[in-house]
C-alpha cells in the first residue's frame, strides 16, 4: 500500500518565494543526455507508444478506452423572484449545484440544455413594486438584469435566462401557460368553488395568499407548535408546510396592516387528491436515489392527504385565466401554476433562437429519452415534487383515466406526452452567522445576508463557489460563517490546491524548460499516485451523478492533499541537486496529476481550472472528463506558470453584509 509522510509541513512552495532552489543542469546519467532545452516541440520519449503516449507502467490513459455514451438532459434551476437581489442562500440552494451538474455533464460529452429565468408574476412582484413606488414591469425588468449579472459573475452560465413577464418572453410564456390550464381544465382536474377569502376593507381588495402574514398553525414533528410569526399566506418557510390563509393566527394585510375580514370569492382548484395514488407509485419507481429531504416531505404529504389547491388569484399582475366564464374576469393564474411552465416556455424560446422553431421544445419535454432534472431550494419541494408532477399528469390523463388507474403509474414512456422529472434535487436552507453572533436565518428584510453584487465587487467567484459546495446544506441546514469561509480559503484552497499546483513550477521552468520531463526513473510510489488518480474521474463522476456535490469536491481536494504528501516525500527541491532522473520522474508525475485534477476541478471552480488548463497548454476540446487521465507526452510544452489561483483573505476585509 502506498503511504505518505504525515502532512505536518507543506514543504517548500517552489515558485512562491518560500525557498529558492539552486541552479542545476541535467547530468549525463539521464537516459537521454541531450539538453532538455534542445528538445524540439512535440518531442515524445521513444519509450512511449505513439497511440497512448502514457508514462511507462502507469495506469493513466485507461479512461480513453471506452468513451461514455452521450445522453440527453434538460436541467432547470428554480426561477428566482425578480423583486430583489440575490444572496448566498439563493446560490447555495439551487443555482450552484445545478451549474456544477451541467458542467460535469458537458465535460462528459452529454447533450444538455440548462434552463432558468426570472419569476416575474404574482403577488411578490406586486408587493415589492408597491413598496418601491414603481410598476411591476419596471421592477421585474430591473432586477432581472441585476440577477443575470450576478449569475454571470459567478460563472453560472444558463443556455437561456428568460423571464415570465420580460418583453422578449411574455407572449410565448402566456400562451403555453394558458394551454396548460385549458388542457388540465378540459381533462376534468379543476373544480370551481366559491369560498371565503381574506379581504382588506381599507384597500377594498381581496388578499391573495402572499398579501397576508400571520403565525403558523402547523405543528412540528415533536408535536409542538411551529409558531413562525412571519408565515406567508401560502407557505411557512420555517416548517415548509402549505398554509391555508384562513387558518393563520392573527393574520395581517400586507397592504394596510389591517386585520382582514372574510368574504366570498370564486376560484379554480386543482384536485391534487386525484393524483395521490399515481404520485405515490411514481415516487416508488423513480425516487430511490433522490435526496431524503425531498422524498420524506413528498411521501409524508401524500400519506396525510393532498388537499385541493387554488390555481387562480384575485390579482392584476400575471397570466390571465383563459376561461370564457364571467367569474374568471380579473383573475390570473397562481404564480406557482405558471412558474414551472416557465421552464417549458424558456426551452421553447431557446429552440426558437437555436433552431428557428419553438415547438422543438417537445424534443426535450416530451421525449422519454431525455432526463429532466430540477434543482430547487427546500421551500420549493411541494411545488416541484407534488404540484408540478400532478400538472404534467393532468395534461395527459382525464379525471376518469386517473380514477381508473388508481395507484398505478406504471405505463410505457410514450413519446408526445410531457415527461415527469427524473430527479428533483433540493438543498435545505443556508443560514448565516456573523462574527461574534449566533446563527440566524438569512433575511432580505432584516439585511442579514451576503449579497452577491457586493461580494463580486471585492472578491473572486471561485472561493465562494468552493465554500458553498463544501459547506452545502445537502441533507440538513448549514450556515455561512465568515470565519470559516476565510479559514477554508486560506487553509484549503491556498494551502492544499494552490500550493501543489505552484510548488514545482520553478523546477519545471529552470530545469526542464517548461516541458514534460522523462518518466524513466519512476518507481512504485509514482505509479501508485497515478493509479489513484486514474480511478478518480469515475469515482468523482459517480458522486456528481448522485447529486453528492460536497462529497465529489471532497474527493478532489483529498487528492490534492495526497499530491502534497507525495511531493513532500519526493522533495524535488533537494533531489534536483543530486539526482536529475529522479527529479524528472517526480515533476512528470506532478504534471500528470495536475492535468487530471484540473479537469475534475472544472465543474466546481471553473476560473481556477481554466488558469490550470492554460498553464498545461491543453486545448479546451481535450480538457474533458473522458480525457482527464490522458497523459501529456514527454516533451509537451507547458504554458506559462499559472497566475495566482487564490488570494489570501483576512476577516477584517469583510465589509459586504450591507443592510438592504
MARPAMAR-730041 format. One line per 8 residues: number of its first residue (from 1); for each residue x, y, z of C-alpha. Coordinates in Angstrom, 3 decimals, always signed. Example, Ala and Ser with C-alpha at 12.3 -4.5 7.8 and 13.67 -1.06 7.14 Angstrom:
REM residues 2
1 = +12.300 -4.500 +7.800; +13.670 -1.060 +7.140
//
This chain:
REM residues 660
1 = +0.000 +0.000 +0.000; +1.215 +3.454 -0.853; +1.981 +5.517 +2.235; +2.982 +9.122 +2.579; +4.635 +11.027 +5.429; +2.255 +12.849 +7.763; +1.064 +16.193 +6.452; +2.825 +18.229 +9.106
9 = +4.889 +20.518 +6.883; +3.769 +21.545 +3.411; +7.386 +21.709 +2.324; +8.956 +24.371 +0.212; +6.399 +26.070 -2.015; +8.621 +26.422 -5.039; +7.963 +29.449 -7.133; +6.045 +31.131 -4.326
17 = +9.059 +32.774 -2.744; +9.453 +30.464 +0.245; +12.543 +28.579 -0.982; +14.789 +29.360 -3.925; +16.289 +26.152 -5.382; +19.876 +26.260 -6.578; +20.577 +26.370 -10.337; +21.383 +22.983 -11.791
25 = +21.771 +21.319 -15.187; +20.688 +17.860 -16.305; +23.589 +15.405 -15.760; +24.683 +12.648 -18.118; +23.107 +9.891 -16.035; +19.761 +10.578 -17.715; +18.826 +8.068 -20.410; +18.689 +10.823 -22.995
33 = +21.675 +13.077 -22.271; +20.506 +15.724 -24.735; +19.859 +19.044 -23.066; +16.205 +19.468 -22.189; +16.324 +22.938 -23.705; +17.213 +21.430 -27.084; +14.117 +19.201 -27.279; +12.036 +20.020 -30.354
41 = +8.370 +20.914 -29.925; +6.244 +17.781 -29.717; +9.166 +15.529 -28.724; +7.948 +12.254 -27.264; +10.189 +9.867 -25.372; +10.625 +6.775 -27.534; +9.782 +4.584 -24.591; +6.171 +5.727 -25.017
49 = +3.781 +4.245 -27.507; +2.522 +6.533 -30.200; -1.099 +5.624 -29.502; -1.309 +6.287 -25.788; +1.817 +8.297 -25.037; +1.375 +7.197 -21.440; +4.070 +7.012 -18.761; +5.576 +3.542 -18.809
57 = +3.979 +1.374 -16.151; +1.377 +3.995 -15.448; -2.342 +3.425 -15.046; -3.051 +6.710 -16.775; -4.908 +6.745 -20.068; -7.350 +3.920 -19.354; -10.338 +6.246 -19.406; -9.840 +6.649 -23.152
65 = -10.550 +3.010 -23.918; -14.349 +3.366 -23.904; -15.689 +6.939 -24.142; -19.077 +7.297 -22.426; -22.265 +7.258 -24.444; -23.833 +10.672 -24.898; -27.102 +11.190 -23.036; -29.795 +13.864 -23.249
73 = -30.560 +16.102 -20.254; -32.765 +19.071 -19.576; -31.633 +20.731 -16.353; -33.557 +23.544 -14.690; -32.784 +25.836 -11.781; -35.634 +27.374 -9.784; -36.848 +30.719 -11.090; -35.868 +33.497 -8.650
81 = -38.450 +36.185 -7.955; -37.362 +39.341 -9.769; -38.096 +41.541 -6.775; -34.713 +41.743 -5.080; -31.039 +40.970 -5.057; -29.511 +37.509 -4.862; -27.674 +36.357 -1.747; -25.511 +33.361 -0.885
89 = -28.522 +31.364 +0.277; -30.058 +31.544 -3.187; -26.824 +30.420 -4.844; -26.250 +27.533 -2.424; -29.828 +26.348 -2.738; -30.330 +25.737 -6.444; -28.053 +27.567 -8.848; -24.528 +26.487 -7.945
97 = -25.440 +22.773 -7.617; -27.195 +22.924 -10.984; -24.204 +24.620 -12.615; -21.801 +22.006 -11.228; -24.030 +19.232 -12.542; -24.338 +20.790 -16.003; -20.607 +21.487 -16.287; -19.893 +17.862 -15.448
105 = -22.431 +16.535 -17.961; -20.999 +18.709 -20.711; -17.440 +17.732 -19.851; -18.565 +14.134 -20.082; -19.981 +14.759 -23.572; -23.714 +14.716 -22.833; -26.289 +16.788 -24.724; -27.592 +19.310 -22.197
113 = -29.903 +22.298 -22.061; -29.616 +24.453 -18.929; -32.771 +26.488 -18.320; -33.526 +29.302 -15.902; -35.124 +32.738 -15.803; -36.827 +35.186 -13.514; -40.239 +34.619 -11.955; -41.894 +37.935 -12.791
121 = -45.557 +37.288 -11.984; -47.604 +37.116 -8.856; -48.104 +38.744 -5.515; -44.445 +39.069 -4.523; -43.790 +41.334 -7.505; -46.861 +43.479 -6.848; -45.975 +43.922 -3.182; -42.360 +44.866 -3.911
129 = -43.372 +47.283 -6.665; -45.811 +48.937 -4.289; -43.099 +49.285 -1.624; -40.596 +50.758 -4.102; -43.133 +53.105 -5.651; -42.801 +51.697 -9.150; -44.640 +49.428 -11.571; -44.359 +45.635 -11.559
137 = -42.892 +45.727 -15.082; -40.157 +48.215 -14.200; -39.317 +46.356 -11.011; -39.025 +42.890 -12.536; -37.066 +44.172 -15.556; -34.563 +45.958 -13.310; -33.968 +43.007 -11.002; -33.956 +40.544 -13.897
145 = -30.887 +42.314 -15.288; -29.160 +42.525 -11.918; -29.733 +38.855 -11.165; -28.473 +37.832 -14.609; -25.280 +39.819 -13.952; -24.825 +38.063 -10.594; -25.092 +34.639 -12.207; -22.636 +35.617 -14.928
153 = -20.172 +36.947 -12.363; -20.221 +33.615 -10.525; -19.665 +31.650 -13.730; -23.186 +30.206 -13.694; -23.991 +30.075 -17.395; -27.525 +29.193 -18.450; -28.349 +28.410 -22.057; -31.187 +30.857 -21.600
161 = -32.143 +33.197 -18.784; -35.726 +34.075 -19.605; -38.412 +35.880 -17.664; -42.095 +35.086 -17.315; -43.061 +38.730 -17.886; -39.999 +40.029 -19.734; -40.963 +41.588 -23.103; -38.987 +39.019 -25.091
169 = -40.630 +36.012 -23.432; -44.038 +37.016 -22.076; -46.110 +36.199 -25.178; -44.841 +32.632 -25.536; -44.949 +32.054 -21.796; -48.534 +33.290 -21.584; -49.588 +31.062 -24.488; -48.067 +27.892 -23.042
177 = -49.325 +28.638 -19.519; -52.861 +29.141 -20.766; -52.593 +26.000 -22.920; -51.617 +24.045 -19.796; -54.571 +25.428 -17.863; -57.075 +24.744 -20.640; -55.866 +21.164 -21.110; -55.937 +20.342 -17.406
185 = -59.331 +22.024 -17.137; -60.779 +20.106 -20.093; -59.417 +16.864 -18.612; -61.568 +17.445 -15.544; -58.928 +18.157 -12.900; -60.213 +21.553 -11.762; -63.219 +22.227 -9.604; -64.789 +25.671 -9.430
193 = -65.538 +26.704 -5.877; -66.886 +29.776 -4.164; -65.149 +30.055 -0.844; -64.304 +32.569 +1.794; -61.133 +34.560 +1.318; -59.469 +37.259 +3.345; -60.468 +40.766 +2.269; -58.887 +44.109 +3.148
201 = -61.780 +46.519 +3.656; -59.461 +49.540 +3.771; -57.856 +48.669 +0.419; -61.177 +47.328 -0.931; -59.378 +44.299 -2.293; -59.311 +40.527 -1.883; -55.976 +39.457 -0.489; -54.046 +36.789 -2.404
209 = -52.238 +34.461 -0.034; -48.918 +36.307 -0.173; -50.639 +39.547 +0.796; -51.263 +38.001 +4.215; -48.871 +37.159 +7.021; -49.549 +35.624 +10.392; -48.481 +32.970 +12.863; -48.158 +29.415 +11.514
217 = -50.719 +26.976 +12.918; -48.875 +23.766 +11.995; -47.121 +21.518 +14.497; -43.539 +20.298 +14.366; -42.632 +16.609 +14.266; -42.385 +16.605 +18.063; -45.937 +17.930 +18.378; -45.004 +21.449 +19.473
225 = -46.405 +24.417 +17.518; -44.327 +25.792 +14.672; -45.249 +29.292 +15.796; -43.484 +31.155 +12.988; -44.929 +34.696 +13.312; -43.944 +35.591 +9.742; -45.651 +32.738 +7.906; -46.940 +33.723 +4.485
233 = -50.459 +33.012 +3.337; -49.386 +30.157 +1.059; -46.437 +28.562 +2.834; -44.465 +28.660 +6.058; -40.775 +28.963 +5.284; -39.871 +27.745 +8.770; -41.627 +24.359 +8.697; -42.128 +24.111 +4.923
241 = -45.833 +23.278 +5.117; -48.521 +24.701 +2.878; -50.704 +27.314 +4.534; -54.445 +27.923 +4.457; -54.534 +31.706 +4.977; -57.913 +31.440 +6.712; -56.266 +29.374 +9.456; -53.395 +31.777 +10.130
249 = -53.251 +33.031 +13.693; -53.509 +36.826 +13.923; -53.500 +37.488 +10.147; -52.356 +40.889 +8.879; -52.836 +42.527 +5.468; -49.590 +43.365 +3.679; -51.376 +46.288 +2.006; -52.533 +48.284 +5.004
257 = -51.515 +46.370 +8.119; -55.171 +45.932 +8.991; -56.778 +42.742 +10.209; -58.563 +41.278 +7.172; -62.128 +40.005 +7.129; -63.571 +37.003 +5.294; -65.696 +37.364 +2.140; -66.799 +35.056 -0.668
265 = -64.878 +34.763 -3.948; -64.667 +32.168 -6.739; -61.551 +30.254 -7.805; -60.494 +27.113 -9.656; -58.934 +24.394 -7.521; -56.603 +21.658 -8.743; -57.783 +18.258 -7.480; -54.425 +17.093 -6.155
273 = -56.199 +14.303 -4.285; -56.975 +12.678 -7.645; -53.258 +12.152 -8.265; -52.233 +10.792 -4.858; -52.034 +7.164 -5.945; -50.189 +7.855 -9.179; -47.743 +10.198 -7.445; -47.034 +7.618 -4.737
281 = -46.403 +4.959 -7.382; -44.230 +7.356 -9.385; -42.122 +8.046 -6.304; -41.695 +4.344 -5.616; -40.419 +3.831 -9.169; -38.342 +6.978 -9.603; -37.066 +8.391 -6.344; -34.936 +5.562 -4.956
289 = -31.773 +7.669 -5.232; -33.380 +11.041 -4.548; -32.402 +13.075 -1.535; -34.365 +12.186 +1.613; -35.207 +15.855 +2.141; -37.409 +15.579 -0.972; -38.846 +12.088 -0.628; -39.615 +12.378 +3.076
297 = -41.554 +15.586 +2.581; -43.406 +14.437 -0.538; -44.315 +10.967 +0.702; -45.313 +12.375 +4.069; -47.622 +14.845 +2.344; -49.162 +12.086 +0.219; -49.689 +9.915 +3.293; -51.564 +12.657 +5.133
305 = -53.591 +13.509 +2.023; -53.116 +16.128 -0.677; -55.655 +18.949 -0.470; -57.251 +20.813 -3.333; -55.191 +23.880 -4.204; -56.492 +27.100 -5.744; -54.689 +27.803 -9.019; -56.210 +31.228 -9.665
313 = -55.873 +34.523 -7.822; -57.673 +37.853 -7.485; -54.770 +39.829 -8.858; -53.927 +42.207 -11.677; -50.346 +41.149 -12.471; -49.870 +37.731 -14.056; -51.219 +35.370 -16.712; -54.972 +35.923 -17.248
321 = -57.206 +32.919 -16.547; -58.119 +31.618 -20.039; -61.761 +30.692 -19.453; -64.932 +32.055 -21.026; -66.569 +32.449 -17.655; -67.654 +35.740 -16.075; -66.244 +34.578 -12.743; -62.786 +34.375 -14.350
329 = -62.743 +38.067 -15.205; -59.971 +39.973 -13.450; -58.256 +36.815 -12.231; -54.793 +35.476 -13.035; -53.103 +32.110 -12.696; -51.475 +31.335 -9.362; -47.783 +32.129 -9.686; -46.859 +28.557 -8.750
337 = -49.013 +27.301 -11.588; -47.277 +29.356 -14.272; -43.752 +29.476 -12.783; -42.740 +25.855 -13.551; -44.268 +26.266 -17.002; -41.548 +28.891 -17.383; -39.091 +26.019 -17.727; -41.090 +24.879 -20.751
345 = -41.620 +28.313 -22.286; -37.948 +29.248 -21.900; -36.950 +25.955 -23.517; -39.294 +26.825 -26.379; -37.771 +30.305 -26.656; -34.292 +28.769 -26.752; -35.364 +26.374 -29.509; -36.700 +29.335 -31.457
353 = -33.303 +31.024 -31.184; -31.246 +27.945 -31.997; -33.496 +26.027 -34.398; -35.935 +28.629 -35.655; -38.831 +26.532 -34.335; -40.108 +26.962 -30.797; -42.066 +23.714 -30.980; -38.774 +21.811 -30.911
361 = -39.117 +22.110 -27.134; -41.117 +18.889 -27.385; -37.891 +17.029 -28.165; -36.800 +17.899 -24.631; -40.020 +17.872 -22.649; -41.966 +15.122 -24.407; -39.077 +12.815 -25.169; -38.782 +9.726 -22.918
369 = -35.062 +9.571 -23.743; -34.453 +12.992 -22.195; -33.833 +13.130 -18.456; -35.379 +16.169 -16.762; -33.668 +17.276 -13.546; -34.937 +20.151 -11.380; -32.686 +21.963 -8.885; -34.558 +23.827 -6.167
377 = -34.434 +25.087 -2.613; -36.093 +23.417 +0.357; -39.109 +25.724 +0.257; -39.989 +24.699 -3.307; -40.265 +20.937 -2.729; -44.052 +20.928 -2.514; -44.348 +22.627 -5.893; -41.774 +20.593 -7.833
385 = -42.320 +17.173 -6.265; -46.122 +17.250 -5.981; -47.988 +20.067 -7.740; -45.860 +20.228 -10.904; -45.882 +16.441 -11.492; -49.651 +16.469 -10.933; -49.978 +19.223 -13.535; -47.920 +17.204 -16.013
393 = -50.071 +14.129 -15.390; -53.163 +16.289 -15.724; -52.211 +17.252 -19.277; -52.030 +13.575 -20.237; -54.870 +11.823 -18.403; -58.515 +12.709 -17.912; -60.022 +12.549 -14.452; -61.762 +9.289 -15.374
401 = -58.484 +7.773 -16.600; -56.726 +8.779 -13.398; -59.535 +7.256 -11.344; -59.409 +4.002 -13.313; -55.653 +3.710 -12.777; -55.908 +4.238 -9.053; -52.415 +3.905 -7.635; -50.854 +2.652 -10.860
409 = -48.359 +4.935 -12.542; -46.603 +2.108 -14.431; -47.010 +2.708 -18.147; -44.922 +2.871 -21.320; -42.996 +6.123 -21.513; -44.897 +7.261 -24.556; -43.382 +9.978 -26.692; -45.554 +13.005 -27.280
417 = -46.566 +13.447 -23.641; -44.891 +15.602 -21.031; -42.357 +13.540 -19.123; -42.109 +13.707 -15.354; -38.829 +14.694 -13.683; -36.069 +12.114 -13.394; -34.891 +13.835 -10.236; -35.795 +16.785 -8.053
425 = -32.641 +17.907 -6.258; -33.271 +20.152 -3.265; -30.964 +21.715 -0.731; -32.015 +22.755 +2.747; -31.743 +26.376 +3.835; -28.395 +28.067 +4.355; -28.392 +30.232 +7.467; -25.796 +32.842 +8.378
433 = -23.538 +33.517 +11.347; -21.975 +36.928 +11.738; -18.720 +37.233 +13.729; -19.477 +37.184 +17.427; -23.177 +36.451 +16.911; -25.476 +33.441 +16.921; -26.576 +31.605 +13.797; -29.686 +33.132 +12.237
441 = -31.833 +32.877 +9.150; -30.835 +34.817 +6.041; -33.397 +37.576 +5.644; -33.882 +40.179 +2.924; -35.995 +42.409 +5.140; -33.509 +42.383 +8.037; -30.479 +42.638 +5.760; -28.895 +39.540 +7.295
449 = -27.295 +38.309 +4.107; -24.185 +38.281 +1.967; -25.309 +39.868 -1.290; -23.764 +38.540 -4.490; -23.447 +42.003 -6.051; -21.437 +43.223 -3.085; -19.319 +40.089 -2.896; -18.284 +40.258 -6.553
457 = -17.180 +43.868 -6.237; -14.309 +42.817 -3.978; -13.730 +39.076 -4.223; -13.219 +36.321 -6.775; -16.032 +33.873 -7.545; -14.185 +30.581 -7.007; -13.719 +30.874 -3.218; -17.454 +31.449 -2.898
465 = -18.243 +28.505 -5.187; -15.887 +26.342 -3.127; -17.307 +27.306 +0.244; -20.937 +26.982 -0.792; -20.215 +23.490 -2.174; -18.025 +22.089 +0.586; -20.474 +23.535 +3.147; -23.621 +22.789 +1.144
473 = -26.876 +22.065 +3.036; -27.481 +18.872 +1.073; -29.147 +16.926 +3.871; -29.689 +19.468 +6.619; -29.389 +23.177 +7.183; -25.895 +24.607 +7.436; -24.738 +28.170 +7.900; -22.408 +30.669 +6.322
481 = -19.652 +31.643 +8.745; -17.303 +34.472 +7.849; -14.522 +32.958 +9.947; -14.970 +29.536 +8.375; -15.055 +30.994 +4.871; -11.717 +32.751 +5.395; -10.157 +29.697 +7.072; -11.183 +27.374 +4.243
489 = -9.937 +29.775 +1.586; -6.544 +30.114 +3.236; -6.213 +26.624 +4.695; -7.670 +24.542 +1.860; -7.738 +26.413 -1.439; -4.354 +28.042 -0.934; -2.558 +25.537 +1.318; -3.683 +22.369 -0.489
497 = -4.805 +23.158 -4.024; -2.858 +26.283 -4.926; +0.229 +25.086 -3.095; +0.510 +21.836 -5.040; -0.133 +23.456 -8.415; +2.599 +26.036 -7.829; +5.315 +24.411 -5.745; +7.005 +22.530 -8.629
505 = +6.584 +25.243 -11.265; +10.013 +26.829 -10.778; +11.789 +23.491 -11.202; +9.989 +22.655 -14.447; +10.835 +26.149 -15.694; +14.501 +26.261 -14.664; +15.477 +22.624 -15.172; +13.177 +21.382 -17.932
513 = +12.371 +24.496 -19.972; +8.650 +24.067 -19.131; +8.425 +20.741 -20.948; +7.184 +17.442 -19.566; +10.336 +15.587 -18.434; +11.023 +11.844 -18.841; +9.463 +9.214 -16.604; +12.336 +6.710 -16.836
521 = +13.244 +6.756 -13.142; +9.677 +6.237 -11.962; +9.079 +3.744 -9.180; +6.085 +2.193 -7.456; +5.355 +5.345 -5.460; +4.984 +7.422 -8.630; +2.868 +4.781 -10.326; +0.670 +4.314 -7.257
529 = -0.187 +8.013 -7.185; -1.024 +7.987 -10.897; -3.097 +4.823 -10.465; -5.092 +6.521 -7.709; -5.673 +9.489 -9.987; -6.647 +7.233 -12.902; -9.539 +5.861 -10.844; -10.642 +9.276 -9.622
537 = -12.734 +10.543 -12.586; -15.095 +7.594 -12.307; -15.454 +7.984 -8.537; -15.989 +11.741 -8.654; -18.373 +11.289 -11.574; -20.447 +8.794 -9.597; -20.771 +11.298 -6.767; -21.877 +14.074 -9.119
545 = -24.342 +11.789 -10.898; -25.910 +11.102 -7.487; -26.008 +14.855 -6.690; -23.473 +14.411 -3.881; -21.514 +17.504 -4.836; -19.972 +18.069 -1.423; -18.554 +14.543 -1.426; -17.379 +14.867 -5.035
553 = -15.437 +18.043 -4.319; -14.116 +16.483 -1.125; -12.613 +13.627 -3.154; -10.849 +16.098 -5.443; -9.470 +18.056 -2.502; -8.281 +14.887 -0.769; -6.416 +14.003 -3.965; -4.681 +17.391 -3.841
561 = -3.680 +16.670 -0.242; -2.318 +13.271 -1.306; -0.327 +15.001 -4.035; +1.123 +17.399 -1.479; +2.157 +14.461 +0.687; +3.699 +12.858 -2.395; +5.824 +15.880 -3.259; +6.776 +16.311 +0.406
569 = +8.203 +12.799 +0.346; +9.926 +13.256 -3.023; +11.403 +16.677 -2.166; +12.427 +17.599 -5.737; +13.961 +20.840 -4.439; +16.554 +18.557 -2.805; +16.905 +15.748 -5.376; +17.466 +18.233 -8.217
577 = +20.931 +18.803 -6.764; +21.928 +15.127 -6.865; +19.522 +13.037 -8.960; +18.136 +14.639 -12.104; +16.393 +11.473 -13.317; +14.564 +11.085 -10.009; +13.588 +14.749 -10.128; +12.335 +14.379 -13.702
585 = +10.050 +11.491 -12.717; +8.705 +13.481 -9.775; +7.943 +16.552 -11.865; +6.458 +14.336 -14.590; +4.120 +12.795 -12.005; +3.129 +16.211 -10.654; +2.296 +17.457 -14.144; +0.103 +14.447 -14.907
593 = -1.616 +14.865 -11.537; -2.456 +18.498 -12.209; -3.627 +17.638 -15.719; -6.154 +15.179 -14.250; -7.192 +17.180 -11.209; -7.618 +20.350 -13.261; -10.331 +18.667 -15.322; -12.074 +17.287 -12.231
601 = -11.910 +20.708 -10.619; -13.564 +22.479 -13.553; -17.239 +21.897 -12.635; -16.633 +23.308 -9.167; -14.014 +26.035 -9.669; -14.108 +26.924 -13.381; -11.975 +30.052 -13.134; -9.066 +28.330 -11.386
609 = -9.426 +25.288 -13.648; -9.159 +27.487 -16.732; -5.915 +29.013 -15.430; -4.600 +25.494 -14.875; -5.651 +24.426 -18.384; -3.771 +27.347 -19.926; -0.686 +26.532 -17.854; -0.881 +22.910 -19.019
617 = -1.240 +24.096 -22.641; -4.107 +21.686 -23.295; -6.747 +22.636 -25.912; -10.222 +23.157 -24.492; -11.650 +20.261 -26.508; -9.171 +17.921 -24.801; -9.932 +19.279 -21.314; -12.821 +16.848 -20.845
625 = -13.866 +14.166 -18.393; -13.163 +11.169 -20.681; -9.671 +12.554 -21.379; -8.864 +13.619 -17.825; -6.306 +10.825 -17.399; -4.850 +11.125 -20.875; -1.219 +11.938 -20.080; +0.726 +14.806 -21.513
633 = +3.566 +13.265 -23.549; +7.201 +13.711 -22.649; +8.414 +16.879 -24.317; +4.993 +18.519 -24.331; +5.492 +22.267 -23.965; +3.635 +23.669 -20.997; +2.105 +27.108 -20.993; +3.209 +29.898 -18.686
641 = +3.134 +29.221 -14.971; -0.409 +29.825 -13.715; -1.392 +33.133 -12.283; -2.195 +33.266 -8.586; -5.120 +30.895 -8.211; -6.425 +32.172 -4.891; -5.755 +35.286 -2.835; -5.230 +35.117 +0.885
649 = -8.146 +36.612 +2.799; -8.379 +38.306 +6.152; -11.518 +38.564 +8.230; -11.028 +42.312 +8.568; -11.566 +42.678 +4.811; -15.214 +41.738 +5.086; -17.483 +44.697 +4.538; -20.056 +43.024 +2.338
657 = -23.012 +42.283 +4.611; -24.881 +45.515 +3.911; -28.410 +46.219 +5.000; -30.927 +46.431 +2.170
//
